[in-house]
Amino acid sequence: MAKPDDRSDNLEKIAKNIGHTLKNMDEANDYLKAHGDEMSDEEKQRFQSKNQRREQTVSGLREEARDEAAYSKTH
C-alpha cells in the first residue's frame, strides 16, 4: 500500500535547498574573484555556466515554494 502524501515539511525542505544553492553560488563567485586570473577562460566559463544553472534552479525552487505555500493554505 502506498504511503499517504505528507507535505508538512516541503516548504522547509525547499527553503533549505534554496539556501544551499545560494551558498554554492556565492562560493563559486568568491573562488572566481580570488583565482580567476589563474584560471583558463574555459574554466571560468564552466563556473559561470554552473551558476547560471543554479540561478534557474533557485527560480524554480522559489516558484515551487509559492505553490506549496498556496497548497498549505487550502489544506
Beta strands, then each sheet from edge to edge (+ up, - down):
end
